[in-house]
């Protein structure tokens, strides 16, 4: 929110504490992933294919996953309440509380994705495999419309996420994407210099790991 650790003024920290406790008590956080093999990576057109579905991930993401032997497709959500409460407080004129719900909702779902990713890493490590970082439609040139391809693997999904015609997720505080798996893939923290998205939420961050409140998934499923 623009403050260094411990530097936020007290009225704000009080609101953050209240919102954090509220969202954690809801228990809406869920995540799931499905592993598919084999994977076909086409270096000429920069695509990744599995189960007959071709993802046009473009050069930046392709460079990170081109050695993948498998791919894990994933979805995560903080649940509907974070976004709904943010909108309600904004509408009622409490812009600060509405903004805090929005920011913490984003941190909650990213924290869930971090935990899902760590569970996947531990699982595949037992087979001598590594993982890449996670990549989502809408970033690094990957067309957000390909959400529809990704969600075709998650019919009646456990997380309860739906897509609009324009490929936006509902609940809004949700993330999706894939992670490469293989013996020769490398996990590399997000590097802003390799991405052309100047408006990215994570630009300038040194780590993908959230330092926010403990927001463990209340539900998790892997296949």
Secondary structure, 3 states (H helix, E strand, C coil): CCCCCCCCCHHHHHHHHHHHHHHHHHCCCEEEEEEECCCEEECCCCEEEECCEEECCHHHHHHHHCCCCEEEEEEEECCCHHHHHHHHHHHHCCHHHHHHHHHHHHHHHHHHHHHHHHHHHHHHHCCCCEEEEEECCCCCCCCHHHHHHHHCCCCCCCCCCEECCCCCEECCCEEEEEEEEECCCCCCCCCHHHCCCCCCCCCCCCCCCCCCCCCCCCEEEEC
